[in-house]
Amino acid sequence: MNAENFGSSERLVTAAYVRQGAQGRRAHELRLRALLEQGKCPEDGWDESTIELFLHELAIMDSNNFLGNCGVGEREGRVASGLVARRHYRLIHGIGRSGDISAVQPKAAGSSLLNKLTNSVVLDIIKLAGVRTVTNCFVVPMATGMSLTLCFLTLRHKRPKAKYIIWPRIDQKSCFKSMITAGFEPVVIENVLEGDELRTDIEAVEAKIKALGAENILCVHSTTSCFAPRVPDRLEELAVICANYDIPHIVNNAYGVQSSKCMHLIQQGARVGRIDAFVQSLDKNFMVPVGGAIIAGFNASFIQEISKMYPGRASASPSLDVLITLLSLGASGYKQLLKERKEMFSYLSSELKKLADNHNERLLDTPHNPISLAMSLQNLDENNDAAVTQLGSMLFTRQVSGARWKE
């Protein structure tokens, strides 16, 4: 409904009532205008009616939703099931073009606008979470591992002689496979035990760089979020080494956006040294379905190069999911979730320590890990070889998931 239609409505309904209805619509439109003009996450979350109105307005800008549209090409936004169309709010064309996932599609102005706004809102949230000097980011419809692979493949063109990736060890298969899939040889740097914590061996990293030759190294692949007793890598020291030897630095920040400590490490690393890109998962940080990640960095042109490395168009589902979520939460809602997570971590830590003391075990002292906790099970294991497995089974049947055991 525009002003002309509201005017026509006054012939059928009392003018005062129509004007009141127009004012109600105007309230929604003011929210949309602020989003389009500022490109930032609104401070307060939107109600669902405003979000659905916005998505409908975007959808009718795509050619597949034009009245009387006659698409004769191979990709015209055809969908056989109405249920599928509604699931995607009729935003069927996806995002990007064959040469760039961030490019605008002539036939899909609405989907293209969705893509641009999502990247802009996500960039605002990354800054809010602690990386203030980040300059560019984009949502990619792949999970963290494949997104890291995309970063490595982009660096291949810049460093054609390189065949190694320096990687402080972290026991997660997707991290390792991301390097193998890109065609590089991971050079694993074992961590050092400091108290209860497993920490980055900076001297070993630098020694390996000297041994292999900086020109033969694609990048240093470091990690923030991880499982205790492993703690986040020494990002500042690694960033300085990368700057000194002119070696790119890619950070796996899989579930680090929710941690102010992890985000601070990235900000400081970029300030004192070199960080080329950092990658984070959408589902782990924004509570959306699995299948998306954010690639961000401090050099806008390099992040754009990564986006151009993605072959073909891409699904808009991850972008749609995270935009809906952030518009629902608003910046204040997301900040509240960050605050609650930190409070719950502190509570869990204190309660686990009590539990450990009661059973003659101990909570490991890992102050540099702001996300994960580890407790010994030494006495439990000594008394019964199957006790640890049984404990895991008991937790699972009581609907406790995510706990891990490491020998």
Salt bridges, closest charged atoms under 4 A:
GLU29 OE2 - ARG25 NE 2.89
GLU37 OE2 - ARG33 NE 2.88
GLU43 OE2 - LYS335 NZ 3.59
ASP47 OD1 - ARG31 NH1 2.69
GLU57 OE2 - ARG25 NH2 2.85
GLU76 OE2 - LYS107 NZ 3.41
ASP171 OD1 - ARG169 NE 2.76
ASP171 OD2 - LYS406 NZ 2.88
GLU190 OE1 - ARG169 NH1 3.23
GLU194 OE2 - ARG234 NH2 2.70
ASP196 OD1 - ARG362 NH2 2.75
GLU197 OE1 - HIS368 ND1 2.82
ASP233 OD1 - ARG230 NH1 3.19
ASP246 OD1 - ARG274 NH1 2.86
ASP276 OD1 - ARG274 NE 2.88
GLU305 OE2 - LYS158 NZ 3.30
GLU343 OE2 - LYS339 NZ 2.66
GLU351 OE2 - LYS354 NZ 3.16
ASP357 OD2 - LYS353 NZ 3.31
